[in-house]
Amino acid sequence: MSKAIYGFSGDPITYGHIDIIQRSLEIFGKLVVGIGVNPAKKYFFTLEERREIAAQSLRFLPNVKVVAFKGLLVDYAYEHGIKTVVRGIRNSEDLTYELMLHQIGESQKQQVDTIYLPARQELMHVSSGAVKALQLEQGLIHEYVPLFAKQKLEERLSKQYIMAVTGEIGVGKSFMSQQIKRVCEAQNIAVHVIDIDKIGHQILGELVAPIYQETRQKIGNLFGQELLASDGFIHRKKLGEIIFHDAEKLEAFNQLLYKPLLLRLRRELYGKQGLILLDSALIAESKMTYLSNNNIILVKAPRDIQRQRLVQRGYTTRQIESRLNSQFNEALKKEMIIKCIERDYHGHLWEIDNSQEGDVEAVSGLVEGIVEKLKIGK
């Protein structure tokens, strides 16, 4: 089995780099991924941080060894008995620069050759610089970098530690979010709670920008124009009677709301620092666990307590059963979250029983685990 080395800065590693790595493995069987230092560049992450981010992001690939090095790449290759350097090319500027590096390497007379792999067309726009610029503007970067890198960029660039709080209706997600906020603030940890359901309510009944008007009109076209009030807003109760009795209609509704909701969520996130809790019942079902980097608190409570709480909120028996049946139950939510963590090789699931609201000891223990896992303030 032959071996090559693929060298780059990795500030941080992107899916463009990972594509080159996977294709190199198909050719060579074994690959050293070298995270190097260019003295002419200023790096956002330290050399060790860049190595760690790359190593964590490549855990799913066998026969890959990630190393940090200083000096010429060809020197490292020669010293370790590696005969071939792999380089990725995105455009003509890259090609000119890489050819120059090859010629410099050749001048050292160490018999280390170079092969070039062009970037796939759909990844040509992906770069470490682009992802950092996007994060500065609270853009979506989960299609640019693995979740471990995404989390590190959020921490360093935006000073954000994002988590989701989820669970079935009536388990006390909002109450738990506020309890976590209270315990954290007692420890001088800033906390922001963003209720994603409320963002949806704003789209249906408050926001007037053209995209939200268009979204409401699409909802009316799909589910009936009688849902639209004279001011163009949606009758939420009437809508609920339709979508919470039909899983397919609920899914169609969620698809309509997906993009405008993401935009509003990004606006909510902008400028906030500290621990950010995304209160969302449907984060697993809507395939949005990437927003919190698969770091999720699953709030639980027995079904009879759920029903009691919903009665206290004024729901009828029929409405309660419809809403309970329209969402995934606790076991399914947990299963989906675990699958996301395993698929992405990143994330953590915390579970907390909220049968007794106000269990300070349980919340304090949860917060302690979160602070330690996410290294908040460290």
N, C-alpha and C positions, 0 to 999 in steps of 0.2 A: 504494500500500500504506500503510494508516494505521498509526499507532504509538501505544502507550500505555505507561504506567509502572506497574509493580507494586512497591510498597514494603513492606518488612517488616524485622525485626531480623536474622533468620537466625542464631540463636545456638544450634544451627546450623540450616541449611536441612533440611527434612524432605520426605518424599514427599507430605505434605499441601500444602506450598508448591509442589512441582513439579507437582502435578495442576492447581493454579490457573494456573500459568504455561503449561502445555500447552493448557489450555482458552482462555486469553487469546490465545494465538498463533492459534488457529483463528478467533478473532473479528477480530483486528487485523493479523495478518501479521508485524508487527514488535513487539518488546517490550523495554523497558529494565527490568531488574531492579535495583531500588535497595535497597541495604543501608544502613539508616539508624541514627541514634542517638536514643534517647529519654533525655533527661537524668534522668528519674525512675527509669530502670532501671539495674540493675547487670548487666553482661555477663560471660559466662564467657570468651568469645574476644574478642580485640581487633577493632576495626573492619576492619582489613586482613585478619586471619585469617578473619573472617566472609565478607568479599568473596571471598577465595581459595577457601574451601570451597564457596561457592555457584557460583563460576565453574567450578571443577573438576567439580562435580556436574551442571552444565548443559551440558557440552561436547557432548553428543549432540544438542542442539537448535539448529537454524539460526535466524538472525534474532533471537537473544537477546544483549543486551549487559548485562553485570553491572557496576554501578558502586557505589562507596561514597560517601555524601554526609552532610553535617551540616546541620542546620537543618530548615525546613519542607519537606515533600515537594512541596507545591504551588509553593513557590519554585523548586525544582529543575525541576519540570515546566514552569513558565512560562518560566524562563530558557532552556530547551532546546527550546522550541516544541512541547511535548507537551500535548495538550488533554484527555487522559483519564487518570485514575488508576483502577487496578483494586485492589480490596480483597477479601480472602477472609473469609467468615463461617462460624464453626463452631457458634455457639449464640447465644442471645438476649443474653448478656452482650457477646459480640463485636459484635453488631448495634448495641446501645446505644452502645458505645464508638466504633464506626466512624462512626455518624451524627453524633456529637459532633465527630469529627475533620473530617468533611465540612463541617459548619457553620462550624467554625473556618477551614477553607480557603476557604469561600465569603466569609467576612468580609474576606479579603484582596483580593477583587474582581479576580481575575486570569483569570476565565473558564475555569477548569479544573474539569471535571466528574468525578464518581465513579461507577463501576459496581461492583456487588457480586456476587460469585460464591459461592454456598453450597458448603460442603465436601460431598463425597460421603459418604454415610452410613458407608461402611466406613473412612473416614479421619477421622471426627470426633473420635476419641480421640487422634489423632496430634498431638503438640505438641513443641516444643523442650524444654520443662520435663519432660515425661513421659519423653523419651528419655534425658535426663541422670539422672533418678531411676532409671530401669531400669539404666543402665550402672553406677551406684554399687553396685547389688546384683548385678552381673554377669549381668544379664538379656540376652535376645536382642534386639538392636536393628536387625538387618539389614532388617527389614520396615518400619522407621520412617525410616531415613536411608540415603542412598547409601553405598557402601563407603568413599569418601574421607572423608566425615564420620564414619563409624563408627571408622575408624582414628584420626582426630584426637581423638575422644572417649576412646578407649581410652588413647591416649598421655597426654592431659591429666588425665583423671579417675582412671584406674586405673594410670597409669605403666607401661603394658603395650605391648610391641611383639610382635605375634603372627605367627608364621610356621608353615607346615606343612612337614614333611619326608616325602616320599613316594617311591614306587618299587615295583618288583616285589619279590616275596619272594626273599630271598637276596642282595639287592644291598648290604645292610649299612646300612639306614636307622638302626637304633639305634646302631650303631657310629659312624656319621657324626654323629648328634646329640650323642653324648658328645664327639667330637672338636671339634665346634663349641663346645660348652660349655667345654672345656678352653682353647681358644684365646681365647674371649671373657673368661673369668675371669682370664686372664693380663693382660688389658687393663682389668681392674676393671669389667667389664660382667656384671651378674648374669644368670644363665641358668637357666631351669627347663625340664626335658624332661618332657612329659606323653605317655605311651604310651597311645594310644586303644585299642589292642588289649587292653592290660591292664585298662582300664576295662570292656571287654566281658567279660573273664574274671571280673572281680569280680561283675558282674551275674549271670553263669552259676553262679558257685560260691562266693560269699562273702556278699553283701549279703542282709539278711533283712527289710528294710522291705516292706510289703504290695505296692508297685508292682513290686518285683523278683520276689517270689513269683508274682505274677500273670503277669509276663512269662515266667517259666520254665514256668508251667502252659500258657500259650499255645503255647510252643515244643513242649511234649509233645503237646498236642492236634493240632498241625499235622504234626509229624514222627514221632510215636510215643511212647507213654507209657514205653517201655523206656528212653528217654533220661533219665528222672527217677530219681535215686538215692533211697534210703529217706529221706534227709534233705531231699529236695526240690530238690537241686542237679542240674545237668545234667552228664552224662557227656560231656565235651568231645570226646574221641577218637571216640566213637560218632557224635556230632553232625557232626564233621568228615567222617566217612566218607559221610554223607548229603549235606551241602550242598556239599562241594567236588567232587562229581561231577555236579552239576546246577545250571546257571546260574540257572534259575527259582527253585529252592529256596533258593539263596544270596541271591537278591534278596528273597525272602519273609522270610528270617531277618533280613536287614539292616533291613527295614521294621519288624519287631517290636522290634528293639533300638534303633531310631533315637531315640525320645523319651526313654526312660530313660537312654540313653547321653549324650544332650545335657545332661540334668539333672546327671549325675555329672561331666561335663566342666566345667560351670559351677561346680560345687563345687570342683573341682580348681583352676580359674583364680582363685577368690576369694582376694583378698589377696596374690597373687603379683605382684611387680614386676620389670621388666627385660625381657629377650628371652625369649619363651616359644615353645618348639618343640613343635609337635603332631606326634608320630610316628604316622603313619597311612598304611597301604598303600592304603586305599580312599577317600581324601578326595575324589578326582576322581569316581570311579564313584558314590559315595554323595551327590553334589551338595552337599557340605559345604565347598567351597572358600571360601565366605563367612566361615567361622570365622576364617580367616587373612587376610581381605581380598584374596584371590587372590595373596598373597605366598607363593610355594611354591618349595622346593628339591626338584628331581627328581634322585634318586640313581640312577646307572646302573652296570651291570657286565655283561660278556658272559655269555651263557646258560650256557656251560660252567662258568664260575666260580660262577654261581648254583647249579648242580647240585652242584658240589663242596661248597659251604658247607652245602647242605641235607643232603647225605649225612653231613657231620660233625655235624649236629644230630640225626641218628638217623632221618631220614625214609627210607622205602622208595622204590624207583623209582616205584611206582604212586602213592604219596602225593605225590611230587615233581611228577609230571606233572599230577596232578589240581589241585594248588595253582597251578602255573604256568598251567594252562589256565583256571582259574576267575577269574583276575584279568585286567584289561586289560594288554596289553603296554606297554612303554615308549612306543612311538610313539602309541598311543591315549591314554595318560595325558597325554602332552604336548599332543596335539591338543585334548583336553577342557579342559585348563588354559588354553591360549591362547584358546579360544573364550569361556571365562568372563571372562578379562581384557578381551577385545574387547567382549563384551556389556556389562560393567559399567564400561568405560572406566577401569579401575583394577586395579592389581596388577602383579606382576613375577615372572617365572620364572627361577630360577637352575638350571643343570644342572651336575652334578659327577660325574666318573667315579670310581668306587670300586673299580676293579679291584685296585689295590694299597692295602690298608688301611694307614693310617698315613702317607699322603702329606701331610706337614705344610705344605708349600708351597702345595699346592692348597687345603687347608682354610683357610689364612691368607688367601689371595687371595679365597676365597669370603666369609669373615667381613668382610674389608675392604669388599667390594662391598655387603654387607648393611647394615653400619653406615652407609655413605655414603647408600645409597638410602633407608633408614628414618630417617636422621638421629638415630640413637640417641645419647643424651647431649648433643644439641645444642639 
